[in-house]
Amino acid sequence: MANEPVYKVIFQNGNQVFEVFARQIYQSDMWGFIEVEEFVFGERSKILVDPSEEKLKNEFNGVKRSYIPLQAIIRIDEVDKEGSSKISDTGTAEGNVASFPFAGIPPGQKGGEE
């Protein structure tokens, strides 16, 4: 188990950036998604508790597999060992992290009309 890789996955979820660690990550059969399995959370002492990591631990409690949209992924790194998972706020809409633009129907047009 010591040779099993650990991945740090950073992705946007609403106006927050999640940084989680997992042992399995791969492209999903469901188009446009990455599958993340076997989340890893550090076992810290009960005296010092990181509220951000505890929130993520509760968020993914009982989750077998998570499907994350490709456009939400900011970065994926293979790391030597897991670190502390965390949540960061992106701030306001003018923050430095934004959703990837969606190429849908241009404003002012309705389904094929010009």
Residue, then its C-alpha position, 0 to 999 in steps of 0.5 A: m500500500a506504500n507504493e500506491p499513488v496519492y493524488k491532490v485534486i483541486f476543483q471549484n465547487g460554487n464559490q469555493v475551491f476544494e483541495v482533496f486527496a484521493r488514491q484513485i482518479y480517472q476519466s469517467d465513462m460519463w462524458g465530461f467528468i473525472e471520477v475520484e475514489e478512495f478519498v484520503f483524510g489525515e488522521r490528526s490529533k483530537i486536540l487540534v481540529d482543522p474546521s476546513e478539513e472536518k467540513l470536507k470529511n463530513e461532505f464526503n462521508g460515505v461517498k464511494r465515488s465522486y464525479i467532478p465536471l472537467q470544467a471545475i478541475i483546476r489542477i491534479d497532482e500526483v504527490d508523495k503523501e497526503g496532506s491536509s484537505k482544505i476549502s478556500d473561498t474564491g472571494t467575489a465574482e471578480g476573484n482569480v478563479a472563474s468557471f470555464p465558459f459554456a458555449g451555448i446559444p448566443p444571447g439574443q438567439k433562439g434555437g437556430e433563428e438568426 
